[in-house]
């Protein structure tokens, strides 16, 4: 039981860290993509 | 690590000969790729929206996640196999396409996230897990699989 709890806590922490990293990484990636699209639109239409 | 040799090998393989010479075969494989993508996206959405408490609220989330995970696994296998076949037709073009690498990166993150984090976490009773953590996992999952699909579509325009 103790071992199961330890495993649960470990996976919860991992999920928290990885989930947060994905959110930050995703936000960074999509910000770059949107900026690139805006740049292309500006080049095309001034 | 430079993977150019792998793409050169794929470009010269029998798979590439088949995919380049037979438009019909390519189209059928692409159809399976798209069907698998629809299924994978559907399973991700149903599972994660259930975790967020948006859909199927009258069903236990454990049951929904167990069923969607099974079909997710099958869809992923079909997607990867058909994806390798489709890649063989344009292997060298893909190697120099930055959006292809973005997709592969997101796919790697998605697969590791699902099998090393999401599934082991959701094997525990959901009532015993922090609801905020479940929501974080669901949103991260939707984001990463949306990125895989969007980058895949973007390859055709970049």
N, CA and C atoms of all chains as a GROMACS GRO file, in nm:
protein
  612
    1UNK      N    1   0.084  -0.122   0.000
    1UNK     CA    2   0.000   0.000   0.000
    1UNK      C    3   0.087   0.126   0.000
    2UNK      N    4   0.189   0.121   0.089
    2UNK     CA    5   0.282   0.233   0.100
    2UNK      C    6   0.353   0.254  -0.033
    3UNK      N    7   0.390   0.139  -0.095
    3UNK     CA    8   0.460   0.145  -0.223
    3UNK      C    9   0.371   0.206  -0.332
    4UNK      N   10   0.242   0.166  -0.329
    4UNK     CA   11   0.146   0.219  -0.427
    4UNK      C   12   0.130   0.370  -0.411
    5UNK      N   13   0.122   0.415  -0.285
    5UNK     CA   14   0.110   0.559  -0.259
    5UNK      C   15   0.231   0.634  -0.309
    6UNK      N   16   0.348   0.576  -0.286
    6UNK     CA   17   0.472   0.642  -0.331
    6UNK      C   18   0.472   0.654  -0.484
    7UNK      N   19   0.426   0.546  -0.549
    7UNK     CA   20   0.419   0.546  -0.696
    7UNK      C   21   0.319   0.650  -0.745
    8UNK      N   22   0.207   0.660  -0.672
    8UNK     CA   23   0.103   0.756  -0.711
    8UNK      C   24   0.156   0.900  -0.698
    9UNK      N   25   0.223   0.926  -0.589
    9UNK     CA   26   0.277   1.062  -0.568
    9UNK      C   27   0.379   1.095  -0.677
   10UNK      N   28   0.462   0.995  -0.709
   10UNK     CA   29   0.566   1.017  -0.810
   10UNK      C   30   0.503   1.048  -0.946
   11UNK      N   31   0.402   0.970  -0.984
   11UNK     CA   32   0.341   0.992  -1.116
   11UNK      C   33   0.261   1.123  -1.117
   12UNK      N   34   0.204   1.160  -1.003
   12UNK     CA   35   0.132   1.288  -0.996
   12UNK      C   36   0.228   1.405  -1.017
   13UNK      N   37   0.343   1.397  -0.953
   13UNK     CA   38   0.443   1.504  -0.970
   13UNK      C   39   0.494   1.510  -1.114
   14UNK      N   40   0.518   1.391  -1.169
   14UNK     CA   41   0.566   1.386  -1.308
   14UNK      C   42   0.461   1.448  -1.401
   15UNK      N   43   0.335   1.412  -1.379
   15UNK     CA   44   0.227   1.464  -1.464
   15UNK      C   45   0.218   1.616  -1.452
   16UNK      N   46   0.236   1.667  -1.332
   16UNK     CA   47   0.231   1.811  -1.309
   16UNK      C   48   0.343   1.881  -1.386
   17UNK      N   49   0.464   1.828  -1.374
   17UNK     CA   50   0.580   1.891  -1.439
   17UNK      C   51   0.568   1.880  -1.592
   18UNK      N   52   0.540   1.759  -1.639
   18UNK     CA   53   0.534   1.738  -1.785
   18UNK      C   54   0.417   1.817  -1.845
   19UNK      N   55   0.302   1.815  -1.776
   19UNK     CA   56   0.186   1.890  -1.825
   19UNK      C   57   0.217   2.039  -1.835
   20UNK      N   58   0.282   2.092  -1.732
   20UNK     CA   59   0.317   2.234  -1.733
   20UNK      C   60   0.416   2.264  -1.845
   21UNK      N   61   0.514   2.174  -1.863
   21UNK     CA   62   0.613   2.194  -1.971
   21UNK      C   63   0.546   2.194  -2.108
   22UNK      N   64   0.449   2.105  -2.126
   22UNK     CA   65   0.378   2.099  -2.255
   22UNK      C   66   0.300   2.228  -2.278
   23UNK      N   67   0.237   2.279  -2.174
   23UNK     CA   68   0.162   2.405  -2.189
   23UNK      C   69   0.255   2.520  -2.226
   24UNK      N   70   0.368   2.528  -2.155
   24UNK     CA   71   0.463   2.637  -2.182
   24UNK      C   72   0.523   2.619  -2.323
   25UNK      N   73   0.566   2.497  -2.353
   25UNK     CA   74   0.625   2.469  -2.484
   25UNK      C   75   0.525   2.494  -2.596
   26UNK      N   76   0.402   2.451  -2.576
   26UNK     CA   77   0.298   2.471  -2.676
   26UNK      C   78   0.269   2.619  -2.698
   27UNK      N   79   0.262   2.694  -2.588
   27UNK     CA   80   0.237   2.838  -2.599
   27UNK      C   81   0.350   2.907  -2.675
   28UNK      N   82   0.474   2.867  -2.643
   28UNK     CA   83   0.592   2.923  -2.712
   28UNK      C   84   0.587   2.889  -2.862
   29UNK      N   85   0.563   2.763  -2.894
   29UNK     CA   86   0.562   2.719  -3.034
   29UNK      C   87   0.453   2.793  -3.113
   30UNK      N   88   0.332   2.799  -3.058
   30UNK     CA   89   0.222   2.862  -3.132
   30UNK      C   90   0.236   3.013  -3.140
   31UNK      N   91   0.301   3.074  -3.039
   31UNK     CA   92   0.328   3.218  -3.048
   31UNK      C   93   0.422   3.244  -3.166
   32UNK      N   94   0.527   3.161  -3.177
   32UNK     CA   95   0.621   3.177  -3.289
   32UNK      C   96   0.550   3.160  -3.423
   33UNK      N   97   0.464   3.060  -3.431
   33UNK     CA   98   0.394   3.036  -3.558
   33UNK      C   99   0.302   3.152  -3.594
   34UNK      N  100   0.232   3.205  -3.494
   34UNK     CA  101   0.140   3.316  -3.520
   34UNK      C  102   0.219   3.440  -3.563
   35UNK      N  103   0.334   3.464  -3.496
   35UNK     CA  104   0.418   3.579  -3.535
   35UNK      C  105   0.467   3.564  -3.679
   36UNK      N  106   0.502   3.441  -3.715
   36UNK     CA  107   0.550   3.416  -3.851
   36UNK      C  108   0.438   3.444  -3.953
   37UNK      N  109   0.318   3.399  -3.921
   37UNK     CA  110   0.204   3.422  -4.012
   37UNK      C  111   0.177   3.573  -4.023
   38UNK      N  112   0.183   3.643  -3.910
   38UNK     CA  113   0.160   3.789  -3.913
   38UNK      C  114   0.265   3.858  -3.999
   39UNK      N  115   0.390   3.809  -3.988
   39UNK     CA  116   0.498   3.867  -4.068
   39UNK      C  117   0.472   3.845  -4.217
   40UNK      N  118   0.427   3.724  -4.252
   40UNK     CA  119   0.397   3.693  -4.392
   40UNK      C  120   0.283   3.781  -4.442
   41UNK      N  121   0.180   3.799  -4.357
   41UNK     CA  122   0.066   3.883  -4.396
   41UNK      C  123   0.110   4.028  -4.415
   42UNK      N  124   0.202   4.072  -4.329
   42UNK     CA  125   0.250   4.210  -4.340
   42UNK      C  126   0.330   4.228  -4.469
   43UNK      N  127   0.413   4.127  -4.499
   43UNK     CA  128   0.492   4.134  -4.624
   43UNK      C  129   0.399   4.135  -4.746
   44UNK      N  130   0.292   4.057  -4.737
   44UNK     CA  131   0.203   4.045  -4.851
   44UNK      C  132   0.112   4.167  -4.869
   45UNK      N  133   0.062   4.217  -4.757
   45UNK     CA  134  -0.038   4.325  -4.768
   45UNK      C  135   0.007   4.459  -4.712
   46UNK      N  136   0.129   4.463  -4.655
   46UNK     CA  137   0.185   4.590  -4.606
   46UNK      C  138   0.133   4.636  -4.473
   47UNK      N  139   2.198   1.420  -3.363
   47UNK     CA  140   2.213   1.300  -3.447
   47UNK      C  141   2.150   1.327  -3.584
   48UNK      N  142   2.230   1.305  -3.689
   48UNK     CA  143   2.180   1.332  -3.824
   48UNK      C  144   2.109   1.207  -3.877
   49UNK      N  145   1.984   1.225  -3.913
   49UNK     CA  146   1.904   1.111  -3.960
   49UNK      C  147   1.893   1.107  -4.112
   50UNK      N  148   1.981   1.184  -4.179
   50UNK     CA  149   1.975   1.192  -4.324
   50UNK      C  150   1.985   1.053  -4.389
   51UNK      N  151   2.075   0.970  -4.334
   51UNK     CA  152   2.095   0.836  -4.391
   51UNK      C  153   1.964   0.755  -4.392
   52UNK      N  154   1.884   0.775  -4.288
   52UNK     CA  155   1.757   0.703  -4.276
   52UNK      C  156   1.660   0.746  -4.388
   53UNK      N  157   1.659   0.876  -4.415
   53UNK     CA  158   1.569   0.930  -4.518
   53UNK      C  159   1.619   0.892  -4.658
   54UNK      N  160   1.753   0.888  -4.674
   54UNK     CA  161   1.809   0.844  -4.803
   54UNK      C  162   1.775   0.698  -4.828
   55UNK      N  163   1.784   0.620  -4.721
   55UNK     CA  164   1.750   0.478  -4.733
   55UNK      C  165   1.602   0.461  -4.768
   56UNK      N  166   1.517   0.539  -4.698
   56UNK     CA  167   1.372   0.530  -4.722
   56UNK      C  168   1.340   0.573  -4.865
   57UNK      N  169   1.411   0.676  -4.913
   57UNK     CA  170   1.387   0.728  -5.047
   57UNK      C  171   1.423   0.626  -5.156
   58UNK      N  172   1.517   0.539  -5.124
   58UNK     CA  173   1.562   0.439  -5.222
   58UNK      C  174   1.497   0.302  -5.200
   59UNK      N  175   1.412   0.292  -5.101
   59UNK     CA  176   1.356   0.162  -5.063
   59UNK      C  177   1.246   0.117  -5.159
   60UNK      N  178   1.209  -0.010  -5.147
   60UNK     CA  179   1.101  -0.067  -5.229
   60UNK      C  180   0.968   0.003  -5.197
   61UNK      N  181   0.956   0.046  -5.072
   61UNK     CA  182   0.836   0.117  -5.028
   61UNK      C  183   0.820   0.246  -5.109
   62UNK      N  184   0.932   0.316  -5.128
   62UNK     CA  185   0.930   0.442  -5.204
   62UNK      C  186   0.894   0.416  -5.349
   63UNK      N  187   0.950   0.308  -5.405
   63UNK     CA  188   0.919   0.273  -5.544
   63UNK      C  189   0.769   0.250  -5.559
   64UNK      N  190   0.713   0.177  -5.464
   64UNK     CA  191   0.570   0.146  -5.467
   64UNK      C  192   0.486   0.274  -5.452
   65UNK      N  193   0.522   0.356  -5.356
   65UNK     CA  194   0.439   0.476  -5.328
   65UNK      C  195   0.452   0.580  -5.438
   66UNK      N  196   0.571   0.588  -5.502
   66UNK     CA  197   0.590   0.688  -5.608
   66UNK      C  198   0.522   0.644  -5.738
   67UNK      N  199   0.524   0.513  -5.762
   67UNK     CA  200   0.474   0.465  -5.891
   67UNK      C  201   0.323   0.441  -5.892
   68UNK      N  202   0.264   0.423  -5.774
   68UNK     CA  203   0.122   0.388  -5.770
   68UNK      C  204   0.041   0.492  -5.694
   69UNK      N  205  -0.012   0.587  -5.769
   69UNK     CA  206  -0.092   0.693  -5.707
   69UNK      C  207  -0.213   0.638  -5.634
   70UNK      N  208  -0.271   0.531  -5.690
   70UNK     CA  209  -0.390   0.471  -5.628
   70UNK      C  210  -0.358   0.411  -5.492
   71UNK      N  211  -0.245   0.340  -5.485
   71UNK     CA  212  -0.205   0.279  -5.357
   71UNK      C  213  -0.179   0.389  -5.254
   72UNK      N  214  -0.112   0.494  -5.300
   72UNK     CA  215  -0.082   0.606  -5.210
   72UNK      C  216  -0.211   0.667  -5.156
   73UNK      N  217  -0.309   0.685  -5.247
   73UNK     CA  218  -0.436   0.746  -5.206
   73UNK      C  219  -0.510   0.662  -5.103
   74UNK      N  220  -0.506   0.528  -5.124
   74UNK     CA  221  -0.576   0.438  -5.030
   74UNK      C  222  -0.506   0.443  -4.893
   75UNK      N  223  -0.373   0.439  -4.896
   75UNK     CA  224  -0.299   0.444  -4.769
   75UNK      C  225  -0.325   0.579  -4.700
   76UNK      N  226  -0.329   0.685  -4.779
   76UNK     CA  227  -0.356   0.817  -4.722
   76UNK      C  228  -0.496   0.821  -4.659
   77UNK      N  229  -0.589   0.752  -4.722
   77UNK     CA  230  -0.724   0.746  -4.667
   77UNK      C  231  -0.723   0.681  -4.528
   78UNK      N  232  -0.646   0.570  -4.516
   78UNK     CA  233  -0.636   0.505  -4.385
   78UNK      C  234  -0.567   0.596  -4.284
   79UNK      N  235  -0.467   0.671  -4.332
   79UNK     CA  236  -0.396   0.765  -4.245
   79UNK      C  237  -0.493   0.870  -4.190
   80UNK      N  238  -0.577   0.921  -4.278
   80UNK     CA  239  -0.673   1.025  -4.237
   80UNK      C  240  -0.782   0.968  -4.146
   81UNK      N  241  -0.827   0.845  -4.179
   81UNK     CA  242  -0.927   0.780  -4.092
   81UNK      C  243  -0.870   0.757  -3.952
   82UNK      N  244  -0.744   0.709  -3.949
   82UNK     CA  245  -0.680   0.684  -3.819
   82UNK      C  246  -0.661   0.815  -3.744
   83UNK      N  247  -0.629   0.922  -3.818
   83UNK     CA  248  -0.612   1.052  -3.754
   83UNK      C  249  -0.744   1.100  -3.693
   84UNK      N  250  -0.852   1.078  -3.769
   84UNK     CA  251  -0.984   1.118  -3.718
   84UNK      C  252  -1.018   1.039  -3.592
   85UNK      N  253  -0.986   0.909  -3.596
   85UNK     CA  254  -1.016   0.827  -3.479
   85UNK      C  255  -0.930   0.868  -3.359
   86UNK      N  256  -0.801   0.888  -3.385
   86UNK     CA  257  -0.711   0.927  -3.276
   86UNK      C  258  -0.755   1.062  -3.216
   87UNK      N  259  -0.784   1.157  -3.304
   87UNK     CA  260  -0.830   1.288  -3.255
   87UNK      C  261  -0.960   1.277  -3.179
   88UNK      N  262  -1.048   1.192  -3.230
   88UNK     CA  263  -1.177   1.172  -3.163
   88UNK      C  264  -1.160   1.112  -3.025
   89UNK      N  265  -1.072   1.013  -3.015
   89UNK     CA  266  -1.049   0.947  -2.886
   89UNK      C  267  -0.984   1.043  -2.786
   90UNK      N  268  -0.891   1.123  -2.837
   90UNK     CA  269  -0.826   1.223  -2.750
   90UNK      C  270  -0.931   1.321  -2.699
   91UNK      N  271  -1.015   1.370  -2.790
   91UNK     CA  272  -1.115   1.469  -2.752
   91UNK      C  273  -1.218   1.412  -2.654
   92UNK      N  274  -1.268   1.292  -2.685
   92UNK     CA  275  -1.369   1.232  -2.596
   92UNK      C  276  -1.310   1.210  -2.456
   93UNK      N  277  -1.190   1.150  -2.452
   93UNK     CA  278  -1.127   1.121  -2.324
   93UNK      C  279  -1.095   1.247  -2.245
   94UNK      N  280  -1.033   1.343  -2.314
   94UNK     CA  281  -0.989   1.463  -2.242
   94UNK      C  282  -1.106   1.556  -2.207
   95UNK      N  283  -1.206   1.563  -2.295
   95UNK     CA  284  -1.323   1.645  -2.260
   95UNK      C  285  -1.401   1.581  -2.144
   96UNK      N  286  -1.396   1.448  -2.135
   96UNK     CA  287  -1.457   1.382  -2.018
   96UNK      C  288  -1.382   1.419  -1.891
   97UNK      N  289  -1.248   1.421  -1.900
   97UNK     CA  290  -1.168   1.460  -1.783
   97UNK      C  291  -1.198   1.604  -1.743
   98UNK      N  292  -1.227   1.687  -1.843
   98UNK     CA  293  -1.258   1.827  -1.815
   98UNK      C  294  -1.404   1.845  -1.769
   99UNK      N  295  -1.480   1.734  -1.775
   99UNK     CA  296  -1.619   1.739  -1.731
   99UNK      C  297  -1.712   1.806  -1.831
  100UNK      N  298  -1.674   1.800  -1.960
  100UNK     CA  299  -1.756   1.866  -2.064
  100UNK      C  300  -1.853   1.767  -2.129
  101UNK      N  301  -1.806   1.645  -2.156
  101UNK     CA  302  -1.893   1.547  -2.224
  101UNK      C  303  -1.907   1.420  -2.140
  102UNK      N  304  -2.011   1.342  -2.170
  102UNK     CA  305  -2.034   1.210  -2.109
  102UNK      C  306  -2.024   1.212  -1.956
  103UNK      N  307  -2.081   1.316  -1.897
  103UNK     CA  308  -2.066   1.330  -1.751
  103UNK      C  309  -2.143   1.226  -1.672
  104UNK      N  310  -2.237   1.158  -1.741
  104UNK     CA  311  -2.312   1.053  -1.671
  104UNK      C  312  -2.238   0.919  -1.670
  105UNK      N  313  -2.122   0.914  -1.736
  105UNK     CA  314  -2.043   0.790  -1.735
  105UNK      C  315  -1.918   0.811  -1.650
  106UNK      N  316  -1.873   0.702  -1.581
  106UNK     CA  317  -1.750   0.716  -1.502
  106UNK      C  318  -1.632   0.747  -1.595
  107UNK      N  319  -1.549   0.844  -1.556
  107UNK     CA  320  -1.437   0.882  -1.644
  107UNK      C  321  -1.340   0.766  -1.664
  108UNK      N  322  -1.328   0.678  -1.564
  108UNK     CA  323  -1.238   0.561  -1.580
  108UNK      C  324  -1.282   0.476  -1.698
  109UNK      N  325  -1.414   0.456  -1.708
  109UNK     CA  326  -1.469   0.373  -1.816
  109UNK      C  327  -1.444   0.439  -1.952
  110UNK      N  328  -1.470   0.568  -1.960
  110UNK     CA  329  -1.451   0.641  -2.086
  110UNK      C  330  -1.304   0.637  -2.128
  111UNK      N  331  -1.215   0.662  -2.032
  111UNK     CA  332  -1.072   0.665  -2.064
  111UNK      C  333  -1.019   0.527  -2.104
  112UNK      N  334  -1.071   0.424  -2.037
  112UNK     CA  335  -1.028   0.287  -2.069
  112UNK      C  336  -1.064   0.253  -2.214
  113UNK      N  337  -1.184   0.287  -2.254
  113UNK     CA  338  -1.230   0.257  -2.390
  113UNK      C  339  -1.162   0.343  -2.495
  114UNK      N  340  -1.148   0.471  -2.467
  114UNK     CA  341  -1.084   0.558  -2.567
  114UNK      C  342  -0.937   0.522  -2.583
  115UNK      N  343  -0.871   0.481  -2.474
  115UNK     CA  344  -0.729   0.445  -2.482
  115UNK      C  345  -0.708   0.326  -2.576
  116UNK      N  346  -0.801   0.229  -2.569
  116UNK     CA  347  -0.790   0.110  -2.653
  116UNK      C  348  -0.793   0.149  -2.803
  117UNK      N  349  -0.886   0.235  -2.839
  117UNK     CA  350  -0.898   0.274  -2.980
  117UNK      C  351  -0.790   0.373  -3.020
  118UNK      N  352  -0.743   0.450  -2.923
  118UNK     CA  353  -0.630   0.539  -2.947
  118UNK      C  354  -0.507   0.457  -2.988
  119UNK      N  355  -0.481   0.348  -2.916
  119UNK     CA  356  -0.365   0.263  -2.947
  119UNK      C  357  -0.372   0.210  -3.090
  120UNK      N  358  -0.490   0.163  -3.128
  120UNK     CA  359  -0.506   0.107  -3.264
  120UNK      C  360  -0.486   0.216  -3.369
  121UNK      N  361  -0.547   0.331  -3.345
  121UNK     CA  362  -0.535   0.441  -3.441
  121UNK      C  363  -0.390   0.485  -3.455
  122UNK      N  364  -0.317   0.487  -3.344
  122UNK     CA  365  -0.177   0.530  -3.349
  122UNK      C  366  -0.093   0.435  -3.434
  123UNK      N  367  -0.117   0.304  -3.418
  123UNK     CA  368  -0.042   0.205  -3.496
  123UNK      C  369  -0.070   0.226  -3.646
  124UNK      N  370  -0.197   0.242  -3.682
  124UNK     CA  371  -0.233   0.262  -3.824
  124UNK      C  372  -0.171   0.392  -3.875
  125UNK      N  373  -0.176   0.497  -3.793
  125UNK     CA  374  -0.121   0.626  -3.835
  125UNK      C  375   0.029   0.618  -3.861
  126UNK      N  376   0.101   0.552  -3.771
  126UNK     CA  377   0.247   0.545  -3.786
  126UNK      C  378   0.283   0.461  -3.909
  127UNK      N  379   0.217   0.346  -3.925
  127UNK     CA  380   0.249   0.260  -4.039
  127UNK      C  381   0.216   0.329  -4.172
  128UNK      N  382   0.097   0.387  -4.181
  128UNK     CA  383   0.060   0.455  -4.306
  128UNK      C  384   0.145   0.581  -4.325
  129UNK      N  385   0.184   0.644  -4.216
  129UNK     CA  386   0.268   0.764  -4.224
  129UNK      C  387   0.406   0.732  -4.280
  130UNK      N  388   0.463   0.619  -4.239
  130UNK     CA  389   0.594   0.580  -4.291
  130UNK      C  390   0.584   0.556  -4.442
  131UNK      N  391   0.476   0.488  -4.484
  131UNK     CA  392   0.456   0.462  -4.626
  131UNK      C  393   0.445   0.593  -4.705
  132UNK      N  394   0.362   0.685  -4.654
  132UNK     CA  395   0.343   0.813  -4.723
  132UNK      C  396   0.473   0.895  -4.726
  133UNK      N  397   0.549   0.887  -4.617
  133UNK     CA  398   0.676   0.961  -4.610
  133UNK      C  399   0.775   0.911  -4.714
  134UNK      N  400   0.768   0.782  -4.743
  134UNK     CA  401   0.865   0.725  -4.837
  134UNK      C  402   0.855   0.789  -4.975
  135UNK      N  403   0.737   0.839  -5.011
  135UNK     CA  404   0.718   0.900  -5.144
  135UNK      C  405   0.789   1.036  -5.154
  136UNK      N  406   0.806   1.104  -5.040
  136UNK     CA  407   0.866   1.237  -5.042
  136UNK      C  408   0.971   1.250  -4.930
  137UNK      N  409   1.046   1.141  -4.911
  137UNK     CA  410   1.136   1.134  -4.795
  137UNK      C  411   1.235   1.250  -4.790
  138UNK      N  412   1.300   1.280  -4.902
  138UNK     CA  413   1.404   1.385  -4.901
  138UNK      C  414   1.343   1.524  -4.883
  139UNK      N  415   1.224   1.542  -4.940
  139UNK     CA  416   1.155   1.670  -4.924
  139UNK      C  417   1.120   1.692  -4.775
  140UNK      N  418   1.075   1.584  -4.711
  140UNK     CA  419   1.037   1.594  -4.570
  140UNK      C  420   1.158   1.622  -4.481
  141UNK      N  421   1.271   1.561  -4.518
  141UNK     CA  422   1.390   1.578  -4.434
  141UNK      C  423   1.427   1.726  -4.420
  142UNK      N  424   1.406   1.802  -4.528
  142UNK     CA  425   1.443   1.945  -4.526
  142UNK      C  426   1.324   2.036  -4.489
  143UNK      N  427   1.214   1.976  -4.442
  143UNK     CA  428   1.096   2.054  -4.407
  143UNK      C  429   1.089   2.074  -4.254
  144UNK      N  430   1.099   2.199  -4.210
  144UNK     CA  431   1.102   2.223  -4.065
  144UNK      C  432   0.972   2.184  -3.996
  145UNK      N  433   0.859   2.199  -4.068
  145UNK     CA  434   0.731   2.166  -4.007
  145UNK      C  435   0.717   2.015  -3.985
  146UNK      N  436   0.782   1.936  -4.072
  146UNK     CA  437   0.782   1.791  -4.054
  146UNK      C  438   0.851   1.757  -3.922
  147UNK      N  439   0.962   1.824  -3.893
  147UNK     CA  440   1.035   1.797  -3.769
  147UNK      C  441   0.957   1.846  -3.648
  148UNK      N  442   0.883   1.956  -3.666
  148UNK     CA  443   0.798   2.004  -3.557
  148UNK      C  444   0.691   1.898  -3.527
  149UNK      N  445   0.636   1.841  -3.634
  149UNK     CA  446   0.534   1.736  -3.615
  149UNK      C  447   0.594   1.614  -3.546
  150UNK      N  448   0.712   1.572  -3.591
  150UNK     CA  449   0.776   1.454  -3.530
  150UNK      C  450   0.809   1.480  -3.383
  151UNK      N  451   0.853   1.602  -3.353
  151UNK     CA  452   0.881   1.638  -3.214
  151UNK      C  453   0.755   1.632  -3.129
  152UNK      N  454   0.648   1.690  -3.183
  152UNK     CA  455   0.520   1.691  -3.108
  152UNK      C  456   0.468   1.547  -3.093
  153UNK      N  457   0.486   1.466  -3.198
  153UNK     CA  458   0.441   1.326  -3.192
  153UNK      C  459   0.517   1.250  -3.084
  154UNK      N  460   0.648   1.272  -3.078
  154UNK     CA  461   0.730   1.207  -2.977
  154UNK      C  462   0.686   1.248  -2.837
  155UNK      N  463   0.666   1.380  -2.819
  155UNK     CA  464   0.619   1.430  -2.689
  155UNK      C  465   0.483   1.368  -2.656
  156UNK      N  466   0.393   1.364  -2.755
  156UNK     CA  467   0.259   1.310  -2.734
  156UNK      C  468   0.263   1.164  -2.693
  157UNK      N  469   0.343   1.084  -2.763
  157UNK     CA  470   0.349   0.940  -2.734
  157UNK      C  471   0.408   0.917  -2.595
  158UNK      N  472   0.517   0.987  -2.564
  158UNK     CA  473   0.579   0.972  -2.432
  158UNK      C  474   0.481   1.018  -2.324
  159UNK      N  475   0.412   1.128  -2.349
  159UNK     CA  476   0.316   1.181  -2.251
  159UNK      C  477   0.203   1.081  -2.226
  160UNK      N  478   0.149   1.026  -2.334
  160UNK     CA  479   0.036   0.932  -2.318
  160UNK      C  480   0.078   0.806  -2.242
  161UNK      N  481   0.189   0.744  -2.287
  161UNK     CA  482   0.224   0.614  -2.232
  161UNK      C  483   0.306   0.619  -2.103
  162UNK      N  484   0.376   0.728  -2.080
  162UNK     CA  485   0.461   0.735  -1.959
  162UNK      C  486   0.397   0.818  -1.849
  163UNK      N  487   0.300   0.904  -1.884
  163UNK     CA  488   0.242   0.992  -1.783
  163UNK      C  489   0.090   0.975  -1.773
  164UNK      N  490   0.021   1.002  -1.883
  164UNK     CA  491  -0.126   1.007  -1.879
  164UNK      C  492  -0.187   0.873  -1.839
  165UNK      N  493  -0.146   0.768  -1.910
  165UNK     CA  494  -0.206   0.636  -1.884
  165UNK      C  495  -0.171   0.584  -1.743
  166UNK      N  496  -0.043   0.589  -1.700
  166UNK     CA  497  -0.015   0.543  -1.563
  166UNK      C  498  -0.090   0.625  -1.458
  167UNK      N  499  -0.103   0.757  -1.482
  167UNK     CA  500  -0.175   0.841  -1.385
  167UNK      C  501  -0.323   0.803  -1.379
  168UNK      N  502  -0.382   0.784  -1.497
  168UNK     CA  503  -0.526   0.759  -1.502
  168UNK      C  504  -0.562   0.615  -1.466
  169UNK      N  505  -0.460   0.531  -1.444
  169UNK     CA  506  -0.488   0.396  -1.394
  169UNK      C  507  -0.534   0.399  -1.248
  170UNK      N  508  -0.499   0.508  -1.177
  170UNK     CA  509  -0.547   0.525  -1.040
  170UNK      C  510  -0.691   0.573  -1.046
  171UNK      N  511  -0.766   0.546  -0.938
  171UNK     CA  512  -0.905   0.592  -0.934
  171UNK      C  513  -0.907   0.744  -0.948
  172UNK      N  514  -0.988   0.794  -1.039
  172UNK     CA  515  -0.986   0.938  -1.068
  172UNK      C  516  -1.035   1.021  -0.948
  173UNK      N  517  -1.117   0.956  -0.863
  173UNK     CA  518  -1.166   1.027  -0.743
  173UNK      C  519  -1.054   1.062  -0.647
  174UNK      N  520  -0.946   0.982  -0.654
  174UNK     CA  521  -0.836   1.004  -0.560
  174UNK      C  522  -0.734   1.105  -0.614
  175UNK      N  523  -0.754   1.148  -0.740
  175UNK     CA  524  -0.658   1.241  -0.802
  175UNK      C  525  -0.710   1.384  -0.791
  176UNK      N  526  -0.617   1.478  -0.784
  176UNK     CA  527  -0.651   1.620  -0.778
  176UNK      C  528  -0.722   1.660  -0.909
  177UNK      N  529  -0.845   1.712  -0.901
  177UNK     CA  530  -0.918   1.750  -1.024
  177UNK      C  531  -0.842   1.852  -1.109
  178UNK      N  532  -0.764   1.939  -1.044
  178UNK     CA  533  -0.685   2.038  -1.121
  178UNK      C  534  -0.576   1.969  -1.203
  179UNK      N  535  -0.520   1.862  -1.144
  179UNK     CA  536  -0.417   1.787  -1.217
  179UNK      C  537  -0.479   1.716  -1.337
  180UNK      N  538  -0.599   1.660  -1.317
  180UNK     CA  539  -0.668   1.594  -1.429
  180UNK      C  540  -0.696   1.693  -1.542
  181UNK      N  541  -0.734   1.814  -1.505
  181UNK     CA  542  -0.763   1.916  -1.606
  181UNK      C  543  -0.635   1.957  -1.679
  182UNK      N  544  -0.526   1.970  -1.604
  182UNK     CA  545  -0.397   2.005  -1.665
  182UNK      C  546  -0.355   1.898  -1.765
  183UNK      N  547  -0.370   1.771  -1.725
  183UNK     CA  548  -0.333   1.660  -1.813
  183UNK      C  549  -0.420   1.662  -1.939
  184UNK      N  550  -0.551   1.688  -1.921
  184UNK     CA  551  -0.643   1.689  -2.036
  184UNK      C  552  -0.608   1.802  -2.134
  185UNK      N  553  -0.583   1.921  -2.081
  185UNK     CA  554  -0.552   2.036  -2.169
  185UNK      C  555  -0.418   2.014  -2.239
  186UNK      N  556  -0.318   1.963  -2.166
  186UNK     CA  557  -0.187   1.936  -2.227
  186UNK      C  558  -0.202   1.833  -2.338
  187UNK      N  559  -0.282   1.731  -2.312
  187UNK     CA  560  -0.302   1.626  -2.411
  187UNK      C  561  -0.368   1.682  -2.538
  188UNK      N  562  -0.473   1.762  -2.520
  188UNK     CA  563  -0.539   1.821  -2.638
  188UNK      C  564  -0.441   1.910  -2.714
  189UNK      N  565  -0.363   1.989  -2.640
  189UNK     CA  566  -0.268   2.080  -2.705
  189UNK      C  567  -0.164   2.005  -2.787
  190UNK      N  568  -0.108   1.901  -2.728
  190UNK     CA  569   0.001   1.831  -2.797
  190UNK      C  570  -0.051   1.757  -2.921
  191UNK      N  571  -0.171   1.698  -2.913
  191UNK     CA  572  -0.223   1.626  -3.030
  191UNK      C  573  -0.276   1.722  -3.135
  192UNK      N  574  -0.326   1.837  -3.091
  192UNK     CA  575  -0.364   1.941  -3.188
  192UNK      C  576  -0.240   1.988  -3.264
  193UNK      N  577  -0.129   2.003  -3.191
  193UNK     CA  578  -0.005   2.046  -3.255
  193UNK      C  579   0.043   1.944  -3.358
  194UNK      N  580   0.033   1.815  -3.323
  194UNK     CA  581   0.073   1.710  -3.418
  194UNK      C  582  -0.010   1.722  -3.547
  195UNK      N  583  -0.142   1.734  -3.530
  195UNK     CA  584  -0.231   1.739  -3.648
  195UNK      C  585  -0.209   1.866  -3.728
  196UNK      N  586  -0.197   1.979  -3.660
  196UNK     CA  587  -0.181   2.107  -3.730
  196UNK      C  588  -0.047   2.112  -3.804
  197UNK      N  589   0.059   2.063  -3.741
  197UNK     CA  590   0.190   2.062  -3.808
  197UNK      C  591   0.186   1.970  -3.930
  198UNK      N  592   0.115   1.858  -3.917
  198UNK     CA  593   0.102   1.766  -4.030
  198UNK      C  594   0.036   1.834  -4.148
  199UNK      N  595  -0.069   1.911  -4.120
  199UNK     CA  596  -0.138   1.982  -4.228
  199UNK      C  597  -0.050   2.093  -4.285
  200UNK      N  598   0.028   2.153  -4.195
  200UNK     CA  599   0.114   2.266  -4.233
  200UNK      C  600   0.227   2.221  -4.327
  201UNK      N  601   0.266   2.093  -4.317
  201UNK     CA  602   0.375   2.042  -4.403
  201UNK      C  603   0.344   2.071  -4.550
  202UNK      N  604   0.217   2.053  -4.585
  202UNK     CA  605   0.176   2.072  -4.723
  202UNK      C  606   0.186   2.216  -4.771
  203UNK      N  607   0.196   2.310  -4.680
  203UNK     CA  608   0.201   2.451  -4.719
  203UNK      C  609   0.337   2.515  -4.695
  204UNK      N  610   0.431   2.438  -4.638
  204UNK     CA  611   0.560   2.501  -4.606
  204UNK      C  612   0.671   2.450  -4.697
   0.00000   0.00000   0.00000
